Amino acid sequence: MINPVIDELEKGYLKDSLPTFNAGDTVKVFVKIVEGNKERIQAFEGTIIKIHGAGLNKTITVRKVFQGVGVERVFLINSPRIDKIDVLRRGDVKRSKLYYLRERSGKATRIKEKIEKR
């Protein structure tokens, strides 16, 4: 980046255990939720439609359809509230931003799965 002092400070907050993911991948994000004095982990499973930013400010937008209504959440992936991220399926897409999924419903929202070589 521009300022090496800020870069050095941010290195301490970056997570090492994050998997590699791209737009089109189906992920399960485990988020820590605080209710009163209790803390629990809640999973949010959906398709990544956008990856934004870099370094400490990197975010992903995950979309799922729940009871016929599209739900999108933006996650700061280096946040301490994010417990872990599991990649369930690798999507084979040709775009980096999948905003066109917002207008589609049903089987039209399916994304082809990427088959990796052994």
VOPA-796717 format. One record per residue: residue in three letters; residue number from 1; x, y, z of N, C-alpha, C in turn. Coordinates in steps of 0.001 Angstrom, whole numbers, always signed. Atoms other than C-alpha are relative to their C-alpha. Example, Ala and Ser with C-alpha at 12.3 -4.5 7.8 and 13.67 -1.06 7.14 Angstrom:
! residues 2
[site "ALA"; 1; [+890; -1190; +0]; [+12300; -4500; +7800]; [+900; +1200; +0]]
[site "SER"; 2; [-820; -1190; -60]; [+13670; -1060; +7140]; [-770; +1090; +730]]
! end
This chain:
! residues 118
[site "MET"; 1; [+838; -1182; +0]; [+0; +0; +0]; [+881; +1243; +0]]
[site "ILE"; 2; [-720; -1265; +57]; [+1025; +3605; +358]; [+841; +205; +1254]]
[site "ASN"; 3; [-670; -280; -1257]; [+1961; +3826; +4035]; [+491; -1294; +640]]
[site "PRO"; 4; [-511; +1247; -577]; [+4275; +1089; +5361]; [-311; -162; +1489]]
[site "VAL"; 5; [+332; +81; -1421]; [+3426; +1947; +8991]; [-1394; -606; +186]]
[site "ILE"; 6; [+1359; +535; -72]; [-273; +1242; +8440]; [-13; -1459; -431]]
[site "ASP"; 7; [-77; +1390; +456]; [+571; -1936; +6517]; [+517; -920; +1100]]
[site "GLU"; 8; [-579; +807; -1086]; [+2656; -3194; +9434]; [-1007; -199; +1131]]
[site "LEU"; 9; [+1031; +126; -1034]; [-168; -2489; +11900]; [-1099; -964; -428]]
[site "GLU"; 10; [+1092; +845; +488]; [-2767; -4242; +9715]; [+384; -1468; -54]]
[site "LYS"; 11; [-433; +1396; +86]; [-686; -7430; +9421]; [-366; -792; +1254]]
[site "GLY"; 12; [+349; +676; -1240]; [-1436; -8254; +13057]; [-1467; -401; +78]]
[site "TYR"; 13; [+1428; +270; -37]; [-5190; -8265; +12391]; [-485; -903; -1125]]
[site "LEU"; 14; [+401; +856; +1113]; [-5225; -10298; +9170]; [-112; -1447; +462]]
[site "LYS"; 15; [+186; +1409; -335]; [-6526; -13866; +9444]; [+835; -861; -944]]
[site "ASP"; 16; [-821; +900; +815]; [-4274; -16683; +8242]; [-820; -1177; -527]]
[site "SER"; 17; [+703; +1245; +279]; [-6842; -19496; +8168]; [-1159; +143; -983]]
[site "LEU"; 18; [+1091; -190; +963]; [-9087; -18136; +5396]; [+244; -837; -1253]]
[site "PRO"; 19; [-166; +742; +1252]; [-9705; -20399; +2393]; [-18; +955; -1186]]
[site "THR"; 20; [+101; -818; +1208]; [-9401; -19117; -1144]; [-1394; -181; -584]]
[site "PHE"; 21; [+1328; +51; +593]; [-12749; -18244; -2704]; [-129; +1099; -1030]]
[site "ASN"; 22; [+261; -954; +1069]; [-14085; -16397; -5721]; [-1500; +220; -116]]
[site "ALA"; 23; [+1416; -221; +256]; [-17389; -15028; -6943]; [-576; -1254; -646]]
[site "GLY"; 24; [+643; +1196; +513]; [-19817; -17843; -7696]; [+138; -1201; +914]]
[site "ASP"; 25; [-170; +1106; -934]; [-18608; -20085; -4872]; [-1133; +0; +1023]]
[site "THR"; 26; [+985; +132; -1072]; [-21144; -21412; -2388]; [+765; -189; +1293]]
[site "VAL"; 27; [-746; +26; -1252]; [-19877; -20737; +1123]; [-961; -53; +1179]]
[site "LYS"; 28; [+724; -44; -1262]; [-21029; -21186; +4685]; [+850; +848; +946]]
[site "VAL"; 29; [-698; -940; -868]; [-20025; -18254; +6905]; [-549; -174; +1417]]
[site "PHE"; 30; [+385; +176; -1396]; [-20086; -18880; +10663]; [+273; +1304; +739]]
[site "VAL"; 31; [-74; -1318; -623]; [-20818; -15615; +12494]; [-312; -122; +1486]]
[site "LYS"; 32; [+265; -33; -1440]; [-20613; -15012; +16249]; [-1091; +1028; +273]]
[site "ILE"; 33; [+1135; -860; -332]; [-23903; -13558; +17508]; [-48; +147; +1512]]
[site "VAL"; 34; [+100; -258; -1435]; [-24190; -11913; +20925]; [-1447; +358; +318]]
[site "GLU"; 35; [+1369; -259; -456]; [-27620; -12086; +22587]; [+35; +133; +1517]]
[site "GLY"; 36; [-93; -232; -1446]; [-27615; -10508; +26006]; [+1423; -276; +460]]
[site "ASN"; 37; [-1342; +361; -453]; [-24693; -12115; +27835]; [+453; -1335; -576]]
[site "LYS"; 38; [-352; +1260; +638]; [-24692; -15269; +25698]; [+553; +251; -1393]]
[site "GLU"; 39; [-566; -88; +1336]; [-22684; -15796; +22549]; [-183; -1347; -686]]
[site "ARG"; 40; [+183; +1235; +758]; [-23516; -18342; +19857]; [+497; +220; -1414]]
[site "ILE"; 41; [-474; -73; +1372]; [-22441; -19149; +16321]; [-1153; -329; -930]]
[site "GLN"; 42; [+1074; +184; +963]; [-24902; -18794; +13448]; [+608; -107; -1395]]
[site "ALA"; 43; [-519; +217; +1344]; [-24253; -20086; +9929]; [-867; +727; -1027]]
[site "PHE"; 44; [+686; -641; +1120]; [-25169; -18158; +6779]; [+574; -621; -1257]]
[site "GLU"; 45; [-460; +711; +1184]; [-24966; -20230; +3601]; [-586; +644; -1241]]
[site "GLY"; 46; [+463; -608; +1232]; [-25156; -18697; +159]; [+1108; +95; -1026]]
[site "THR"; 47; [-926; -159; +1110]; [-23399; -17731; -3058]; [+677; +1360; +90]]
[site "ILE"; 48; [-731; -1267; +12]; [-20693; -15074; -3185]; [-317; +707; -1311]]
[site "ILE"; 49; [+288; -752; +1219]; [-21867; -12411; -5620]; [+986; +1152; -202]]
[site "LYS"; 50; [-922; -1118; +139]; [-19172; -9813; -4920]; [+1127; -128; +1016]]
[site "ILE"; 51; [-1151; -133; -890]; [-15674; -9509; -3448]; [+512; +1419; -191]]
[site "HIS"; 52; [-341; -1418; +79]; [-14628; -5973; -2619]; [+1141; +306; +965]]
[site "GLY"; 53; [-1063; -464; -874]; [-11521; -4332; -1196]; [+1188; -939; +27]]
[site "ALA"; 54; [-1210; +796; -134]; [-8158; -5720; -177]; [+534; +166; +1408]]
[site "GLY"; 55; [-635; -78; -1307]; [-6171; -6406; +2947]; [-1008; -106; +1125]]
[site "LEU"; 56; [+851; +41; -1184]; [-7922; -5677; +6222]; [-1442; +373; -318]]
[site "ASN"; 57; [+1339; -480; +345]; [-10928; -4045; +4496]; [-697; -867; -1035]]
[site "LYS"; 58; [+592; +871; +1010]; [-11773; -7008; +2236]; [-1359; -502; +470]]
[site "THR"; 59; [+1349; +439; -332]; [-15492; -7812; +2169]; [-519; -942; -1084]]
[site "ILE"; 60; [+706; +833; +962]; [-17674; -10434; +530]; [-1492; +219; +207]]
[site "THR"; 61; [+1456; -84; -56]; [-21358; -10169; -301]; [-536; -1376; -333]]
[site "VAL"; 62; [+534; +1349; +155]; [-23200; -13470; +144]; [-1514; +108; -139]]
[site "ARG"; 63; [+1437; -52; +293]; [-26695; -14021; -1280]; [-602; -1380; +128]]
[site "LYS"; 64; [+781; +1226; -46]; [-29250; -16684; -473]; [-1468; +365; -135]]
[site "VAL"; 65; [+1438; -206; +95]; [-32968; -17099; -1052]; [-635; -759; +1152]]
[site "PHE"; 66; [+641; +595; -1165]; [-34966; -17732; +2112]; [-1494; +277; -81]]
[site "GLN"; 67; [+1457; -77; +108]; [-38712; -18426; +1824]; [-434; +920; -1135]]
[site "GLY"; 68; [+358; -760; +1185]; [-38817; -16859; -1628]; [+494; +1431; -21]]
[site "VAL"; 69; [-503; -1368; -80]; [-37085; -13644; -548]; [+1528; -55; -37]]
[site "GLY"; 70; [-1449; -49; +82]; [-33503; -12846; -1545]; [+584; +767; +1173]]
[site "VAL"; 71; [-659; -622; -1144]; [-31248; -12060; +1421]; [+1479; +122; -329]]
[site "GLU"; 72; [-1421; -229; +226]; [-27805; -10503; +1014]; [+615; +556; +1271]]
[site "ARG"; 73; [-745; -524; -1138]; [-25262; -9945; +3760]; [+1419; +294; -435]]
[site "VAL"; 74; [-1377; -387; +286]; [-21915; -8203; +3574]; [+831; -363; +1230]]
[site "PHE"; 75; [-857; +440; -1092]; [-19163; -9777; +5677]; [+1394; +581; -175]]
[site "LEU"; 76; [-1390; -419; -49]; [-15857; -8186; +6614]; [+796; -1242; +397]]
[site "ILE"; 77; [-524; +1344; -235]; [-13778; -11346; +6314]; [+1086; -62; +1065]]
[site "ASN"; 78; [-1015; -6; -1049]; [-11044; -10292; +8744]; [-553; +433; +1351]]
[site "SER"; 79; [+636; -420; -1239]; [-13548; -9337; +11444]; [+121; -1088; +1060]]
[site "PRO"; 80; [-5; +1011; -1064]; [-13283; -11058; +14836]; [-1366; -662; +181]]
[site "ARG"; 81; [+1335; +608; -75]; [-17052; -11755; +14536]; [-144; -1210; -926]]
[site "ILE"; 82; [+28; +1142; +916]; [-16375; -14198; +11690]; [+816; -1122; +634]]
[site "ASP"; 83; [-684; +1140; -606]; [-15551; -17592; +13220]; [+794; -760; -1046]]
[site "LYS"; 84; [-685; +680; +1093]; [-14757; -19456; +10006]; [-866; +79; -1249]]
[site "ILE"; 85; [+688; +25; +1290]; [-15687; -19707; +6342]; [+330; -1327; -664]]
[site "ASP"; 86; [-179; +1264; +698]; [-16221; -23053; +4606]; [-468; +166; -1432]]
[site "VAL"; 87; [+397; -1; +1402]; [-16277; -23345; +815]; [-640; -1345; -291]]
[site "LEU"; 88; [+730; +1229; +258]; [-18938; -25904; -108]; [+105; -423; -1460]]
[site "ARG"; 89; [-72; +278; +1439]; [-18889; -25652; -3925]; [+780; +1118; -676]]
[site "ARG"; 90; [-703; -996; +819]; [-16655; -23903; -6434]; [-844; +286; -1229]]
[site "GLY"; 91; [+825; -371; +1136]; [-18628; -21997; -9031]; [+839; +345; -1218]]
[site "ASP"; 92; [-687; -285; +1255]; [-17583; -21734; -12677]; [-726; +1157; -682]]
[site "VAL"; 93; [+626; -1198; +563]; [-18471; -18153; -13664]; [+1053; +807; -752]]
[site "LYS"; 94; [-902; -802; +819]; [-17004; -15672; -16113]; [+5; +1468; +401]]
[site "ARG"; 95; [+68; -1385; -466]; [-17739; -12492; -14164]; [+491; +77; +1437]]
[site "SER"; 96; [-443; -177; -1373]; [-16421; -11044; -10943]; [-1121; +531; +890]]
[site "LYS"; 97; [+1159; -498; -748]; [-19711; -9404; -9899]; [-1244; -648; -593]]
[site "LEU"; 98; [+1135; +777; +479]; [-22820; -11555; -10149]; [-1325; +665; +362]]
[site "TYR"; 99; [+1214; -732; -336]; [-25491; -8875; -9773]; [-1207; -506; -788]]
[site "TYR"; 100; [+1112; +488; +810]; [-27573; -10532; -12499]; [-811; -1069; +720]]
[site "LEU"; 101; [+744; +1010; -770]; [-28588; -13210; -9957]; [-1165; +618; +762]]
[site "ARG"; 102; [+1077; -661; -744]; [-30805; -10624; -8242]; [-1315; -31; -763]]
[site "GLU"; 103; [+1222; -6; +802]; [-33294; -10579; -11125]; [-514; -1403; -295]]
[site "ARG"; 104; [+383; +1357; +354]; [-33373; -14352; -11515]; [-569; -731; +1203]]
[site "SER"; 105; [+566; +791; -1088]; [-35312; -16915; -9511]; [-79; -1449; -436]]
[site "GLY"; 106; [+155; +1421; +282]; [-35615; -20665; -9271]; [+1239; -615; -619]]
[site "LYS"; 107; [-1102; +727; +619]; [-33507; -22827; -11534]; [+925; +913; -798]]
[site "ALA"; 108; [-828; -940; +761]; [-32197; -19773; -13414]; [+1168; +524; +829]]
[site "THR"; 109; [-1083; -487; -851]; [-29979; -18950; -10421]; [+1098; -1035; +194]]
[site "ARG"; 110; [-1024; +1026; -170]; [-28012; -22179; -10676]; [+1300; +423; -660]]
[site "ILE"; 111; [-1332; -295; +528]; [-24279; -21829; -11224]; [+706; -1327; -226]]
[site "LYS"; 112; [-718; +1217; +339]; [-22219; -24482; -12951]; [+1147; -212; +989]]
[site "GLU"; 113; [-1052; +301; -956]; [-19775; -26248; -10632]; [+1314; -224; -727]]
[site "LYS"; 114; [-1309; +141; +594]; [-16070; -26082; -11386]; [+580; -1363; +386]]
[site "ILE"; 115; [-608; +1298; -235]; [-14510; -29508; -11751]; [+1510; +192; -56]]
[site "GLU"; 116; [-1446; -196; -58]; [-10884; -29433; -10643]; [+721; -1297; -323]]
[site "LYS"; 117; [-808; +1169; +350]; [-8215; -31753; -11967]; [+708; -509; +1240]]
[site "ARG"; 118; [-718; +584; -1145]; [-6529; -34146; -9588]; [+1475; +220; -86]]
! end
